[in-house]
């Protein structure tokens, strides 16, 4: 059974940076596609960034391209989300997700079967 534990959320001013971490157990980040989603109250989870398993190809939502970077450390079986130039509209609970697939361009929640508990990111204006 895959387990994911996020950390690194917090409060930051607009224009600032945060780095989120997601420690994964039960599934190798070097083989399977991992991703970050975010959710605000009353809304569905939105895709943010993903990294394909074997190829390591990165894919992003248009709203975060050029500002966010997804990465991984295979030795720690951990994925990261570096968030720069944060905006108030980035405020959300950020969740990491694990897929049973290793392909790229997995944008939909139904393609992920493992989820973390989430970490709150709040960006003040």
C-alpha positions, -999 to +999 in steps of 0.1 A: +000+000+000+014+034-010+017+061+017+026+097+011+034+124+037+037+160+027+055+187+046+068+223+040+036+243+038+031+276+055+024+313+053+043+334+028+040+369+013+032+373-024+064+370-044+079+347-019+089+310-022+082+277-005+094+242-011+071+213-004+082+177+002+064+144-001+080+113+013+067+082-004+066+046+008+053+015-010+060+028-045+091+039-062+091+075-074+117+065-100+093+041-117+058+056-112+044+090-121+040+113-091+022+146-090+010+176-070-026+188-069-042+216-049-076+221-035-095+251-021-127+248+000-157+237-021-138+231-052-123+200-069-087+191-068-067+208-096-036+194-112-004+215-105+026+195-116+037+160-124+068+139-131+067+108-152+081+077-136+109+063-158+115+092-181+114+119-155+095+142-178+080+171-161+045+185-169+027+215-154-005+233-153-004+265-173-011+286-142+022+276-126+045+272-156+077+292-151+071+296-113+069+260-099+093+232-104+087+195-095+117+173-088+125+141-070+153+124-050+153+087-059+176+078-030+151+093-005+120+082-026+107+118-022+092+143-045+094+181-042+076+211-054+096+243-055+072+273-056+086+307-066+069+340-072+039+329-052+006+347-057-025+349-034-044+327-059-019+299-051-034+296-017-047+261-012-041+227+004-014+210-017-016+172-020+009+148-035-003+118-054+010+085-067-001+068-099+001+031-109+012+043-143+046+056-154+036+078-183+035+115-187+006+139-190-015+124-163-037+154-154-067+138-138-073+127-102-088+094-113-054+083-126-039+085-091-046+059-064-025+071-036-028+105-018-012+124+010-031+142+037-022+176+023-003+207+035-017+242+037-001+270+016-013+305+023+000+334+003-008+369+016-011+400-005 
